[in-house]
Amino acid sequence: MVTLTGELELVSAPALKRNLLELRQAGHSRFVLDFSRVTFLDSTALSVLVGFHRGLDRGGLLALVALSPSVRTVFEVTGVDRVLNLLPTVEAALEQLPANLPSSEHLDAASDRPSDLNLTPAAARRQASPPPAGEPQMPLTEDAAVVLGIAATAIPFAISPDAQAERWLRALSRSGDAGVTLSVLGAREEAGEPSGAGTSPSPAGGGDVVGAVTQRAREIAHGCNRRAIHTADLLGAVADVYGPVFDRVLARHSVNREELRQQLRPDG
């Protein structure tokens, strides 16, 4: 049993990985991670959890319990919930896992490290990717940081630019002012993602689209005299970076690009 506390992100994820590996090297193969005190999760921590899960020996098991709605959303939007065991409570995990699951007392006795990991907040998460030389630093709102964390994990697994744009829209529709904007425009849920390997060229020349969206969002926020990048800035940036690809995805959700543009205007 391991209780996690705080934010799982770029700075704290290595500590999570190190502690889990030490427990595994001590001979433990079944893990229940209590997420009830976790307030934030980004793509770095997701990668650690997926990699640790894949590295378990035959018969090994990893269960995550008591996730908050915002943290669980990250797993659902990226599709990682289909890979890892997500359960509502510690009790549910103990009921469903094999009877010979080591007790928390046994784990603590076998390790010289406490099983409660305090993963403190890090300022690094609140800063977007570094801007070009000469441009001011600009932080992210918490909602924007969540969206970028989801995108950094989900985008590499999308099979086409249309599927990428769909994942952006799915994350944005659940977050902050972008979610409000899309709701006002009557965006409706669409089952599944566009199929096919993609007939459109990749946005941003097939390069780092998350970085391209972040940079464009920074420009939009700066032009609106904002002190931080909001999810509405990310929504406008995705529309600009993906162009006609995003227009198609918006249309699938019954949203008109021009209406979106009007809604995102600073005086709109």
RONUDO-490574 format. One record per residue: residue in three letters; chain; x, y, z of N, C-alpha, C in turn. Coordinates in steps of 0.05 Angstrom, whole numbers. Layout:
N
  rest  kette     n.X     n.Y     n.Z    ca.X    ca.Y    ca.Z     c.X     c.Y     c.Z
   ALA      A       X       Y       Z       X       Y       Z       X       Y       Z
...
***
This chain:
268
  rest  kette     n.X     n.Y     n.Z    ca.X    ca.Y    ca.Z     c.X     c.Y     c.Z
   MET      A      17     -24       0       0       0       0      18      25       0
   VAL      A      13      43     -19      28      68     -20       9      91     -22
   THR      A      11     110      -5      -6     134      -5      10     157     -18
   LEU      A      -1     168     -39      12     191     -52      -1     217     -43
   THR      A      16     237     -40       6     263     -31      17     286     -48
   GLY      A       0     304     -58       9     327     -72       5     325    -102
   GLU      A      24     336    -117      22     337    -146      42     318    -159
   LEU      A      32     302    -178      49     284    -193      55     297    -220
   GLU      A      79     308    -223      86     322    -248     115     320    -253
   LEU      A     125     338    -271     153     336    -281     173     334    -259
   VAL      A     171     350    -238     191     350    -216     188     327    -197
   SER      A     164     319    -190     159     299    -170     158     270    -182
   ALA      A     153     267    -207     150     241    -219     175     223    -216
   PRO      A     200     234    -218     223     217    -214     224     205    -186
   ALA      A     215     220    -165     214     209    -138     194     186    -136
   LEU      A     171     189    -150     151     168    -151     163     143    -163
   LYS      A     176     146    -186     189     124    -200     210     110    -183
   ARG      A     227     126    -171     249     115    -154     238      99    -131
   ASN      A     217     109    -117     206      95     -94     192      69    -103
   LEU      A     177      70    -125     164      46    -134     184      25    -142
   LEU      A     205      33    -156     225      13    -164     240       1    -140
   GLU      A     245      17    -120     257       7     -96     240     -14     -82
   LEU      A     214      -9     -81     196     -29     -70     195     -54     -87
   ARG      A     195     -51    -113     195     -75    -131     221     -91    -127
   GLN      A     244     -77    -126     269     -90    -122     271    -104     -95
   ALA      A     255     -95     -76     254    -108     -49     238    -133     -50
   GLY      A     225    -139     -73     211    -165     -76     181    -162     -78
   HIS      A     170    -138     -78     141    -135     -79     132    -134    -108
   SER      A     109    -146    -114     100    -147    -141      71    -138    -145
   ARG      A      57    -133    -123      29    -123    -125      27     -97    -109
   PHE      A      16     -77    -122      16     -50    -111     -12     -38    -112
   VAL      A     -19     -25     -90     -44      -9     -89     -35      19     -83
   LEU      A     -40      38    -101     -32      66     -98     -57      82     -90
   ASP      A     -57      94     -67     -79     111     -57     -76     139     -68
   PHE      A     -94     148     -86     -93     174     -98    -111     194     -85
   SER      A    -122     188     -61    -141     206     -49    -130     233     -42
   ARG      A    -103     235     -39     -91     261     -32     -76     274     -56
   VAL      A     -79     262     -80     -65     273    -103     -83     295    -115
   THR      A     -71     318    -120     -87     341    -130     -82     347    -159
   PHE      A     -61     335    -171     -55     341    -199     -38     319    -211
   LEU      A     -42     313    -236     -26     292    -250     -21     302    -278
   ASP      A       4     299    -288      10     307    -315      21     283    -331
   SER      A      30     288    -356      38     267    -374      63     253    -364
   THR      A      81     267    -350     105     254    -339      98     232    -319
   ALA      A      80     238    -301      72     219    -281      57     196    -294
   LEU      A      40     202    -315      26     180    -329      46     161    -341
   SER      A      67     172    -353      88     155    -366     101     137    -345
   VAL      A     106     148    -322     119     132    -300     101     109    -292
   LEU      A      75     114    -289      56      94    -281      53      72    -302
   VAL      A      50      80    -327      47      61    -349      73      44    -351
   GLY      A      96      57    -350     121      43    -353     125      24    -330
   PHE      A     118      32    -305     121      14    -282     102     -10    -285
   HIS      A      78      -5    -294      59     -27    -298      69     -47    -318
   ARG      A      81     -37    -340      91     -55    -361     116     -71    -351
   GLY      A     130     -59    -332     155     -72    -322     150     -93    -301
   LEU      A     125     -96    -292     120    -116    -271     123    -144    -283
   ASP      A     133    -162    -266     136    -190    -275     108    -203    -278
   ARG      A     108    -226    -290      83    -242    -293      71    -246    -265
   GLY      A      46    -240    -262      32    -242    -236      33    -216    -221
   GLY      A      48    -197    -230      49    -171    -216      24    -155    -221
   LEU      A      18    -136    -204      -7    -121    -207      -4     -93    -196
   LEU      A     -17     -74    -210     -17     -46    -201     -46     -36    -201
   ALA      A     -56     -26    -178     -82     -15    -177     -81      13    -166
   LEU      A     -97      31    -178     -98      59    -169    -126      64    -158
   VAL      A    -128      75    -134    -154      78    -120    -159     106    -111
   ALA      A    -184     113    -108    -194     138     -97    -184     163    -112
   LEU      A    -186     162    -139    -178     184    -155    -199     206    -155
   SER      A    -191     231    -153    -210     253    -154    -220     255    -183
   PRO      A    -243     268    -187    -254     270    -214    -235     283    -234
   SER      A    -220     304    -226    -202     318    -244    -178     300    -252
   VAL      A    -168     285    -232    -146     267    -238    -155     243    -255
   ARG      A    -179     233    -249    -189     210    -265    -194     219    -294
   THR      A    -202     244    -298    -206     253    -325    -181     251    -342
   VAL      A    -158     256    -330    -133     254    -345    -129     225    -356
   PHE      A    -135     205    -339    -133     177    -347    -153     171    -369
   GLU      A    -178     181    -366    -199     174    -385    -194     187    -413
   VAL      A    -186     212    -413    -182     226    -438    -159     214    -454
   THR      A    -138     206    -440    -114     195    -453    -118     165    -459
   GLY      A    -139     152    -448    -143     124    -453    -127     106    -435
   VAL      A    -112     117    -416     -96     101    -398    -114      85    -378
   ASP      A    -139      94    -375    -157      80    -357    -163      52    -367
   ARG      A    -158      47    -394    -162      20    -405    -137       2    -401
   VAL      A    -116      14    -391     -91      -1    -387     -87      -7    -357
   LEU      A     -92      12    -340     -88       9    -312    -114       2    -297
   ASN      A    -111      -9    -273    -134     -16    -257    -142       8    -240
   LEU      A    -164      21    -245    -174      44    -230    -198      34    -213
   LEU      A    -196      36    -187    -217      27    -170    -226      50    -151
   PRO      A    -251      49    -141    -261      72    -125    -248      75     -98
   THR      A    -242      53     -84    -232      54     -57    -211      33     -52
   VAL      A    -196      37     -30    -176      17     -22    -190      -9     -16
   GLU      A    -213      -8      -3    -227     -32       5    -235     -48     -20
   ALA      A    -244     -34     -41    -251     -47     -66    -227     -61     -78
   ALA      A    -204     -48     -77    -180     -60     -88    -172     -85     -73
   LEU      A    -174     -84     -46    -166    -107     -30    -186    -130     -34
   GLU      A    -211    -124     -40    -230    -145     -45    -225    -159     -72
   GLN      A    -216    -143     -92    -214    -154    -119    -186    -166    -124
   LEU      A    -166    -157    -109    -139    -168    -114    -136    -195    -101
   PRO      A    -116    -210    -109    -112    -237     -98    -109    -237     -68
   ALA      A    -117    -259     -55    -118    -260     -26     -90    -258     -14
   ASN      A     -69    -264     -29     -42    -263     -18     -29    -236     -22
   LEU      A     -44    -215     -27     -33    -189     -29     -19    -181      -3
   PRO      A       7    -173      -5      21    -166      20       7    -143      35
   SER      A       7    -145      61      -6    -124      77      12     -99      78
   SER      A       0     -76      85      16     -52      86      37     -54     108
   GLU      A      32     -69     129      52     -73     150      76     -88     139
   HIS      A      71    -108     123      93    -123     111     110    -106      93
   LEU      A      97     -90      77     112     -72      59     129     -52      74
   ASP      A     118     -41      96     133     -22     112     156     -35     126
   ALA      A     153     -59     135     174     -72     149     197     -80     130
   ALA      A     190     -85     105     210     -94      86     226     -71      74
   SER      A     217     -47      78     229     -24      65     238      -4      86
   ASP      A     262       8      81     271      29     100     260      56      93
   ARG      A     241      57      75     229      82      66     200      82      73
   PRO      A     189     103      84     160     103      90     143     100      65
   SER      A     119      89      68     103      84      45      86     108      37
   ASP      A      87     130      53      73     154      46      93     173      32
   LEU      A      88     179       7     106     196      -9      94     224     -11
   ASN      A     107     244       0      97     271      -1     109     285     -26
   LEU      A      93     287     -47     102     299     -72      92     328     -73
   THR      A     110     346     -66     102     374     -62      97     388     -88
   PRO      A      81     410     -88      76     425    -113     102     436    -124
   ALA      A     102     439    -150     126     450    -164     118     473    -181
   ALA      A     134     494    -180     128     518    -196     131     511    -226
   ALA      A     147     491    -232     153     485    -260     128     479    -276
   ARG      A     108     466    -263      83     459    -277      68     484    -286
   ARG      A      71     505    -271      55     529    -277      67     546    -299
   GLN      A      90     537    -310     103     553    -331     101     538    -357
   ALA      A      92     551    -378      91     538    -404     119     533    -414
   SER      A     122     518    -436     148     514    -448     161     540    -453
   PRO      A     188     542    -450     202     568    -451     196     583    -477
   PRO      A     190     608    -475     184     624    -499     210     631    -514
   PRO      A     208     639    -539     232     647    -554     246     669    -539
   ALA      A     272     671    -545     289     692    -532     276     720    -536
   GLY      A     276     735    -515     265     762    -517     236     765    -510
   GLU      A     221     742    -509     193     744    -502     189     739    -472
   PRO      A     169     751    -459     166     748    -431     156     720    -423
   GLN      A     163     712    -398     153     687    -388     123     691    -382
   MET      A     107     669    -385      79     671    -380      70     645    -367
   PRO      A      58     646    -343      49     621    -330      24     610    -343
   LEU      A      17     586    -335      -8     573    -343     -28     574    -320
   THR      A     -53     578    -326     -74     573    -306     -74     543    -300
   GLU      A     -86     535    -278     -86     507    -271    -101     490    -292
   ASP      A    -123     501    -301    -138     486    -322    -122     483    -347
   ALA      A    -107     504    -355     -91     502    -379     -68     482    -376
   ALA      A     -57     481    -351     -35     462    -346     -46     433    -349
   VAL      A     -70     428    -339     -82     402    -341     -86     394    -371
   VAL      A     -97     413    -387    -101     407    -415     -75     401    -429
   LEU      A     -54     416    -424     -29     411    -437     -17     384    -428
   GLY      A     -21     377    -402     -11     352    -392     -26     329    -406
   ILE      A     -52     331    -410     -67     311    -424     -58     309    -453
   ALA      A     -55     332    -466     -47     332    -494     -20     319    -498
   ALA      A      -1     326    -481      26     315    -484      27     285    -483
   THR      A       7     273    -468       6     244    -466     -11     232    -488
   ALA      A     -33     246    -495     -53     234    -514     -45     237    -543
   ILE      A     -33     260    -551     -28     267    -579     -10     246    -592
   PRO      A      12     237    -579      30     218    -593      16     192    -601
   PHE      A      -7     185    -589     -20     160    -594     -44     164    -614
   ALA      A     -48     188    -623     -70     193    -643     -61     184    -670
   ILE      A     -79     171    -685     -71     159    -711     -71     178    -734
   SER      A     -82     202    -730     -83     222    -752     -86     250    -741
   PRO      A     -81     270    -757     -85     298    -748    -114     302    -738
   ASP      A    -133     290    -752    -161     293    -743    -165     281    -715
   ALA      A    -152     258    -710    -155     246    -684    -141     263    -663
   GLN      A    -118     275    -670    -105     294    -652    -124     317    -644
   ALA      A    -136     329    -665    -154     352    -660    -177     343    -643
   GLU      A    -187     319    -647    -209     309    -631    -201     307    -602
   ARG      A    -177     298    -596    -168     295    -569    -164     322    -556
   TRP      A    -153     342    -571    -152     369    -561    -180     379    -552
   LEU      A    -199     375    -570    -226     386    -565    -238     372    -541
   ARG      A    -234     346    -539    -245     331    -516    -234     342    -490
   ALA      A    -208     347    -489    -196     357    -464    -205     386    -458
   LEU      A    -206     402    -479    -214     430    -476    -243     433    -468
   SER      A    -260     416    -478    -289     418    -472    -295     413    -442
   ARG      A    -276     401    -428    -280     395    -400    -265     414    -381
   SER      A    -254     435    -392    -235     451    -377    -240     481    -379
   GLY      A    -243     494    -356    -242     523    -354    -260     539    -374
   ASP      A    -249     562    -382    -265     580    -399    -269     568    -427
   ALA      A    -251     551    -436    -255     538    -462    -280     519    -461
   GLY      A    -283     505    -439    -306     488    -435    -332     504    -435
   VAL      A    -331     527    -422    -355     544    -422    -362     554    -450
   THR      A    -341     563    -465    -345     572    -492    -357     551    -510
   LEU      A    -346     527    -509    -357     505    -526    -385     498    -518
   SER      A    -391     499    -492    -418     493    -483    -438     514    -493
   VAL      A    -430     540    -492    -447     561    -502    -453     557    -532
   LEU      A    -433     547    -547    -437     543    -575    -452     517    -582
   GLY      A    -459     502    -561    -475     478    -565    -460     454    -574
   ALA      A    -434     453    -567    -418     430    -575    -430     405    -563
   ARG      A    -433     385    -580    -445     360    -570    -424     338    -569
   GLU      A    -428     319    -551    -409     296    -549    -411     279    -575
   GLU      A    -387     270    -583    -386     253    -607    -373     227    -599
   ALA      A    -385     204    -605    -374     179    -597    -350     172    -615
   GLY      A    -328     164    -602    -305     155    -617    -289     177    -629
   GLU      A    -270     170    -646    -252     189    -659    -253     184    -689
   PRO      A    -245     203    -705    -244     199    -734    -226     175    -740
   SER      A    -236     158    -759    -221     134    -766    -202     140    -789
   GLY      A    -184     121    -795    -166     124    -817    -139     135    -808
   ALA      A    -119     131    -825     -92     138    -819     -86     168    -823
   GLY      A    -106     182    -834    -103     211    -837     -95     218    -865
   THR      A    -112     233    -878    -106     242    -906     -96     270    -907
   SER      A     -95     284    -884     -85     311    -883     -57     312    -873
   PRO      A     -42     331    -882     -15     334    -871     -16     341    -841
   SER      A       5     332    -827       5     338    -798       9     367    -793
   PRO      A      -5     378    -773      -1     407    -767      27     412    -757
   ALA      A      36     437    -759      62     445    -750      84     429    -763
   GLY      A      79     421    -788      99     406    -803     106     379    -792
   GLY      A      88     368    -776      93     342    -764     111     343    -741
   GLY      A     117     367    -731     136     370    -709     122     369    -682
   ASP      A     131     385    -663     121     386    -636      95     403    -636
   VAL      A      72     390    -639      47     405    -641      39     417    -614
   VAL      A      46     402    -592      40     413    -565      56     439    -561
   GLY      A      81     439    -569      97     463    -566      87     485    -584
   ALA      A      78     478    -608      67     498    -627      42     510    -616
   VAL      A      24     494    -604       0     504    -593       6     521    -568
   THR      A      25     513    -552      32     529    -528      42     556    -537
   GLN      A      60     557    -557      71     582    -566      49     600    -577
   ARG      A      31     589    -594      10     605    -605      -9     615    -583
   ALA      A     -14     598    -563     -31     607    -540     -18     629    -525
   ARG      A       8     628    -522      23     650    -509      19     676    -524
   GLU      A      21     675    -551      18     699    -567     -11     710    -564
   ILE      A     -31     692    -564     -59     701    -561     -63     714    -534
   ALA      A     -53     701    -513     -56     712    -486     -42     739    -484
   HIS      A     -18     741    -495      -4     767    -495     -20     789    -510
   GLY      A     -31     782    -532     -47     801    -548     -72     810    -533
   CYS      A     -82     793    -515    -106     800    -499     -99     813    -472
   ASN      A     -72     818    -469     -63     830    -444     -69     813    -419
   ARG      A     -68     787    -423     -71     769    -400     -45     764    -386
   ARG      A     -46     758    -360     -22     752    -345     -15     722    -345
   ALA      A     -33     706    -355     -29     677    -356     -43     665    -380
   ILE      A     -35     642    -389     -48     628    -411     -72     613    -400
   HIS      A     -95     619    -412    -121     606    -404    -128     584    -424
   THR      A    -147     568    -417    -156     547    -436    -168     559    -461
   ALA      A    -181     583    -459    -192     595    -483    -169     603    -502
   ASP      A    -146     610    -492    -123     616    -509    -114     590    -522
   LEU      A    -114     568    -508    -107     542    -520    -126     534    -542
   LEU      A    -152     539    -537    -173     533    -557    -168     548    -582
   GLY      A    -163     574    -580    -157     591    -603    -131     582    -617
   ALA      A    -111     574    -601     -86     565    -612     -89     539    -628
   VAL      A    -105     520    -617    -110     494    -631    -124     500    -657
   ALA      A    -143     518    -657    -157     525    -682    -138     537    -703
   ASP      A    -119     553    -694    -100     565    -713     -80     545    -723
   VAL      A     -69     529    -705     -48     509    -712     -59     488    -730
   TYR      A     -83     478    -725     -94     455    -740    -110     464    -764
   GLY      A    -120     489    -765    -134     500    -788    -158     484    -796
   PRO      A    -159     476    -822    -182     461    -833    -187     435    -819
   VAL      A    -166     423    -808    -169     397    -793    -187     402    -769
   PHE      A    -182     423    -755    -198     429    -731    -226     438    -739
   ASP      A    -229     451    -762    -255     459    -772    -273     434    -775
   ARG      A    -261     413    -787    -276     388    -791    -285     376    -765
   VAL      A    -267     376    -746    -273     364    -720    -295     381    -706
   LEU      A    -293     407    -707    -314     424    -696    -341     418    -709
   ALA      A    -341     415    -735    -366     409    -749    -378     383    -739
   ARG      A    -362     363    -733    -372     338    -723    -386     342    -696
   HIS      A    -378     363    -682    -391     369    -656    -411     392    -658
   SER      A    -419     398    -683    -439     419    -688    -431     447    -679
   VAL      A    -405     453    -683    -395     480    -677    -384     492    -702
   ASN      A    -391     517    -707    -382     532    -731    -357     547    -723
   ARG      A    -336     545    -740    -310     558    -735    -313     588    -732
   GLU      A    -329     600    -749    -332     629    -747    -346     638    -722
   GLU      A    -366     622    -713    -379     628    -687    -359     625    -664
   LEU      A    -341     605    -666    -321     602    -646    -302     625    -646
   ARG      A    -294     634    -669    -276     657    -671    -288     682    -658
   GLN      A    -314     687    -663    -328     709    -651    -329     707    -621
   GLN      A    -334     683    -611    -336     678    -583    -310     683    -569
   LEU      A    -288     677    -582    -261     679    -570    -249     707    -572
   ARG      A    -263     725    -586    -252     752    -588    -251     765    -561
   PRO      A    -230     781    -555    -227     793    -528    -251     808    -519
   ASP      A    -266     821    -538    -289     836    -530    -315     821    -534
   GLY      A    -312     794    -539    -336     778    -544    -348     768    -519
***
